[in-house]
């Protein structure tokens, strides 16, 4: 309970150190903060034109609010329209191709903003060049690499398992019995593991890890070759006192002393060290693991913040933290989760806080006021989030157990299930028994090498052909990290997100630029707000009361066979045997 606010406050400390590099420079523009800027302007600025931003926001909010009652309650199938499954209700292969939730999603789409913006953020905010990078990475993986690996090569016995799944399996396609290999100390029971056999992943899940290896190393490489000079120049400017116009305007306010952040970091680390020392059996992570995790977070906060500030996409640090601690302390899942929390989650919190600092920069909010509000908000939000999570776990029956829930249940917890499976892969079993010499997926380690040299190759092409401006727009951390949100994100989320992003950030921007400049970010904020209000209303008025409807349109995606294996002799409940 204490660790939750501690890692958030730790992230706030990292953010304070990095402000000079990713908040003050004008080219670090943080696209997502512009949505809030547009919303505040719409609410507070007087506008004499016929359709003011405020009026447009209100109309769009009402439309979003009203529409969500259909996919959110009356017609949930609108959240996953996979017509290929409807056309071929008895074909496993057709449903693997057409399912947007458990397949590669050919032709699958949704008329639901919660599906479109849930994992990648609002497509109206992401720059078009980043959308293109994401589309290329997603299309290469989902529609070329994955089909070849599954139907063509059958790599890693892919047909023994579903084509798209984050679950863990035995060699015969059955779900892996994790509870059988963990003891009462939450450590691996090796004899039981040897008896049950190696952990197997779907080909989709295994390849996303390989691409994740490449993406995280590519982040460091890309920032070094493309932004190294800028970082050095900004470091020099910080000593020489060079400032842009926004920074000069912000000088009217008292700045936040750096020692505030340093003190916050020291106190947070000291409290965390006390936890590691006196609760060592519960946490499983030694004190030096905390120092190592903090060092990783500090090292990666700057490059990942730069990528986020310019593309609105954040490469994840979760894989590398899990990998490292999994090798150092195999068989200790709690230690792995703690290391991931301090190494990755604190960095992600830092990126979020830096985004807030940029919002304050745009809106000319006094820095010390931002500090107080953010610090208080961090502590309050951490406490409330923990309380709400505890309440849901104790009141919602079968929460997060997707096999025991109805098809359209909102309580399947896809992100939490992936987090749990990752703790088994990296913490309990350990990377040595999965991605090392004792596992099936050692070859995926070569992706690290590809991620290191990929941005260098792009940079060399950029220098060799300086007139080809499109080369400099190739962002390998974004391209490779396109599928980093999968799982829990699905092909359905990506299909809709890319289509909407192209429509607004290419066609509308190109042919209706005045409208785009005036209303685009306001529309994004209105869609989010309307959805949020209706979601809360539906939960408290209908879901909590157990009021539901039963008909074809409320039964999910209708792709029941998409999760079936296709290898000969594999027997799975509810699936045909080949």
Buried (B, 14 or more C-beta within 10 A) or exposed (E): EEBBBBBBBBBBBBBBBBBBBBBBBEEBBBBBBBBBBBBBBBEEEEBEEEEBBBEBBBEBBEEBBEBBBBBBBEBBBBBBBBEBBBEBEEBBBBBBBBBBBBBBBBBBBBBBBBBBBBBBBBBBBBBBBBBBBBBBBBBBBBBEBBBEBBBEEBBBBBBBBBBBBBBBBBBBBBEBEBEEBBEEEBBBBEEBBEEBEBBBBBBBBBBBBBBBBBBBBBBBBBBBBBBEEBBEEBEEBEEEEEBEEBBEEBEEBEEBEEEBBEEBBEBBBEBBBEBBEEEEEEBBBBBEBBBBBBEBBBBBBBBBBBBBBBBBBBBBBBBBBBBBBBBBBBBBBBBBBBBBBBBBBBBBBBBBBBBBBBBBBBEEBBBBEBBEEBBEEBBEEBEEEEEEEEEEEEEBEEBBEBEEBEBBBBBBBBBEBBBBBBBBBBBBBBBBBBBBEEBBBBEBBEBBEBBBEBBBBBBEBBEEEEEEEEBBBBBBBBBBBBBBBBBBBBBBBBBBBBBBBBEBBEEBBEEBEEBBEBBBBBBBBBBBBBBBBBBEBBBEEBBEEEEEEEEEBBBBBBBBBBBBBBBEEBEBEEBEEE
